[in-house]
Amino acid sequence: MENPAAESRTDQSREVARIAAFSDGVFAIAITLLTLQLEIPKGGDLARELMDLQPNLVAFIISFLVVGTYWVAHHRVFALVVRYDTRLIWLNLLTLFFIVLQPFTTSVIAEHGDQPLAVIVYGSTLAAAGFANAALAAYALVGRRLCDVSTSAGVVGYNVWRGAVIATYFMASLLLLLLPSGASLVTYSWLGIPVVTGFVRRHYRTQ
């Protein structure tokens, strides 16, 4: 005899897997498109050509690290999700919306990184992706709404706060624009993202 409850759980798991697979594809495309801003040296003085690529390369490295970090966070959330609903789908789409903007905003800051507006656009978009990812995690995990009831409070807290802390870091870094050469200071301060995520990870491991 068929078990309706078991069939329902199977259907839920299948749909959650489809959402996660679609999201993985979007992240993969976004990361791949980041390389479009890295132009092949045209010839002549190769060393000078490579030096001229430095702003583009720095922007690419930052974007790759951050988008990769967000993908890891997103992947870990969906590894815990066992059910889905319409709000989860829309929160996921909101997260992906800001992710797919990254190739464009990366090109903007690579070409106009000395202008405060370019830095604000880039940093704000990455922050928005972080807040959206944190909101997705909070909705799915807090109160064990869409995850298993055995999920620990530490796991929930880590998955929610990781994205929120990174996003807050991006927003706070924009205050450096008030200083001389602020645009460059902000850009290079973003290389500290792995350190920030390391502190969050260490905090929850300690707990």
N, C-alpha and C positions, 0 to 999 in steps of 0.2 A: 504494500500500500504506500502511495506517495505521501510524503510529509510536506504539507503546505508551508510550514515555517522554515523547513530546510530549503525548499525551493526559493522562498523569498530571500533568504540570506544569500543563496547562490546568485540570484539575480542582482542583488545589491552589490555584491563583491565584483561581479562582472562589469557593472556600470561604473563603479569606482575605478576599476582597472582601465576602463576606456577613457575616463576623464584624465587619469594620470598619464596614460600613453599619449593622448592629444597634447597635454601640457609639456611633456618631455620633448615632443616634436617641435613645439613653438620655441622652447628654450634653445634647442639645438640649432634651429634656423637663425635665431637672434644672435647667438654666439658666432655662427659662421659668417653672418653678414658684417660682423665687426671688422673682419679683415679687409673689407672693401676700401677702407680709408688708407690702407698701407699700399702706396703706389710703388711699383717697381722702379728702382733708379734708372734714369734714362741714359746714363753713360757719362763720360767725362771723368771728373774727379769723384770717385766712388765714396771716398771718405766724407767729402762735403755733402754729397747726396744723402748719405746715411745720417749725417748730423742734422740736415734739414728735416729728416723724418722723425726727429726726436719727439716733438709735440704729439704727432700722430701715434707714435709708439707708446708713449706714456699714457695717452688716452685709451689706447687699445688694452694695455695691461690692466689699468684700473677697471675698465668696463668688463674685461674678461673675468677678473677676480671677483667683482661684485655680482655679476650675473651668475657666475658659477656658484658663489656662496648662496645666492637666493635659490638656485636650482637645488642645491643640497638640502636647504631648509624646506623647500616645497616637497622634495622627494621624501624627506623624513616625516612630514605631516601626513602625506598620503599613504605612507607605510603603516600609519596608525589608524587611518580612517577605514571603517568597515561599513558605513552607511552613507548615503548622500541625500540631499534634498535640493530644491531649486535655489535657495540662498547660497548654498555651497558652490553651486555651478556659477552663479553670478559673481561671487567673491573671487572665484578662481579666474574668471574672465577679466575681472578688474586687475588682478595681479598681472596677468599675461598682457593686458593692454599696455601697462607701463614697461614691461620687459621688451615688447616689440618696438618700443620707441627708442631703445638704447642705441641701435646702430645710427639713427638719425642724430640724436643728441651727442653721441660720441664724435660724429663728424663735425658738428657745430663747435664743440670745444677744441677739437684738434685744429680747426682752421681759425678760430677766433678766441683761443684760450686766454689772450691778454685782455679781453673785454669782460667786465663784471657780469653783463647780462648773459653771456654764453655760460659762464660758471654757474650762475643762478639757475638757468634752464637745466643744465646738466645735473647739478646737485639736487635740485628739487625733484626732478624726474626719478632719480635713483632713490631718493627718500620716499617718494610716493609709492614706489614698488615695494620698499621695505615695510611701510605701514600697511599696505594692502596685503602683503604676505602675512604680517602679524595678525591682521584682522581675520584672515582666512583660518589661521591656526587657532586663534581664540574662539572663533565660532564653532569650529569642528571639535576642539578638545576640551575647552572649559566646560565643566559640568558633565564631561564625557558625553556630549550631545551626539557626536557621530563616530566616536571611537569606543573601544572596549572599556567596560567599567573597571577593569583591572589596571588601566594605564595610570602610572604613578603621578603624583602631583609634581615631582621634579621634572619628569619628562614633559608634562604639559607646560610648566613654567619656562623651561628651556626653549621649547619650540615657539612659544608666544613671544618671549622677550628678546630672542636672538634678532629677529627681524626688526623689532621696535628699537632696539639699541643702535643697530646699524643706521637705521633711518634718522634717528635723533642725532647721531654723530654727523651725518651729512648736513643736516639743517644747522647744527651748531657750528660746523666748520665755515659756513658762509659768513660768520661774523668776522672772519679774518679779512674779508674784503674791505673792512674799515681801515686796515693798515696799509702802509706803502707797499707796493708790489703785492697787494693782497690776492690778486687772481692766481699768481704763481704759488703763493703760500697755500692757498686752498687746495689747488690741484695736487701738490705734493703731500699735503696732509692726508689725503685720501689713501695714500699707500699704507697708512696705519690701520686700515680696516681689518687685516688678519689679526693684528694685536688685540683689537677690540673684541672680535669674535672669540679669541682665545681667553680673554678675561671672563666673558659670559660662560663659556664652556667650563672653565676652572671653577667658577662660582657654583654652578649646579652640580659638578662632580663632588665638590666639597660637601654640599648639602646631602 
